[in-house]
Amino acid sequence: MRTAAIAARSIVNHPALLWREGANLFFHLTKIKISLLATLSTTTGYLLATGKITIHMLVPTAAVFLLACGSCALNQYQERKIDQRMERTRSRPIPSGRLNPETALWISLGLILSGTLILLCGAGNPAAALGLFAVLWYNLIYTPLKQETAFAAVPGALVGAIPPVLGWVAGGGEIVDPRIRGIALFFFLWQIPHFWLFLLGSSDDYEKAGLPSITKTLSRKQIGRIVFVWLWSAGVSFLIVPLFGFLNSFLSCLLSVAATSWLFWNTFVFIRSIDDERSLKSASVKLNIYAVLVISLLSVDRLLSS
């Protein structure tokens, strides 16, 4: 305790350390990495709708970033007691005692309000409605559902499908346009194996915290086969994107086949080493890389073809 008190006084007395600690707390509270991916998919949706980079693109991009950060922060406030019981999450800002729960709540609400206002003022009511729907679905549906069923990731994946649609609408596209539905389908399918890979590596923690775990219902091999199917489904959904009017150039189609073939090959590698912890982490990283490749291919192809 004495050491912690001395460290706290040292931080307060040194402004540089105070800013550094504040930035560190914000980074972990808002799960910046997750928020950035949602932001990138929003930008992709906007580029697909407009075919060009404009200053207005910053409106939905900044708004979704704020909404995603706020939603993640609110999620940590909601799950603060559960986080205390899990080895993986004990060091998070709230359960570690580095951040007061009420402060975290106000930060999350401030971020969500800021993102919503930016969408209302700069992107219109439909975009703002989509943003608020994503937040409500994540924090009021998905978060409580995780405590009831190990299959919460399936309805929860809807959150991942909304950012590209929001970007599309902010760029002037119609929400009912079937073309953006094809892109949303990919992000929906991508989200599910991403979560299940994470859950496979954290099943013991989930069980200790009293949360439902798929490892109680299914064997690791069964889970591996299900994840395999979801991964292939995500890959196939990207391969059919040209049917929705995107990736029209031969080079883009060739690169999409190459990237998806790489994903398919890695699913075979994953299924053969399902019990290896390093394999789970590697599969998760490669799935994220694949999502970034998809975003890059869609964006660059649209810009070059406009």
Secondary structure as GFF3:
##gff-version 3
##sequence-region A 1 306
A	DSSP	alpha_helix	2	13	.	.	.	ID=ss1
A	DSSP	alpha_helix	15	29	.	.	.	ID=ss2
A	DSSP	alpha_helix	32	50	.	.	.	ID=ss3
A	DSSP	three_ten_helix	55	57	.	.	.	ID=ss4
A	DSSP	alpha_helix	58	78	.	.	.	ID=ss5
A	DSSP	alpha_helix	80	84	.	.	.	ID=ss6
A	DSSP	alpha_helix	101	122	.	.	.	ID=ss7
A	DSSP	alpha_helix	125	136	.	.	.	ID=ss8
A	DSSP	pi_helix	137	142	.	.	.	ID=ss9
A	DSSP	alpha_helix	143	145	.	.	.	ID=ss10
A	DSSP	alpha_helix	153	156	.	.	.	ID=ss11
A	DSSP	alpha_helix	158	170	.	.	.	ID=ss12
A	DSSP	alpha_helix	178	201	.	.	.	ID=ss13
A	DSSP	alpha_helix	203	208	.	.	.	ID=ss14
A	DSSP	alpha_helix	214	217	.	.	.	ID=ss15
A	DSSP	alpha_helix	220	239	.	.	.	ID=ss16
A	DSSP	three_ten_helix	241	244	.	.	.	ID=ss17
A	DSSP	alpha_helix	250	272	.	.	.	ID=ss18
A	DSSP	alpha_helix	277	305	.	.	.	ID=ss19
###
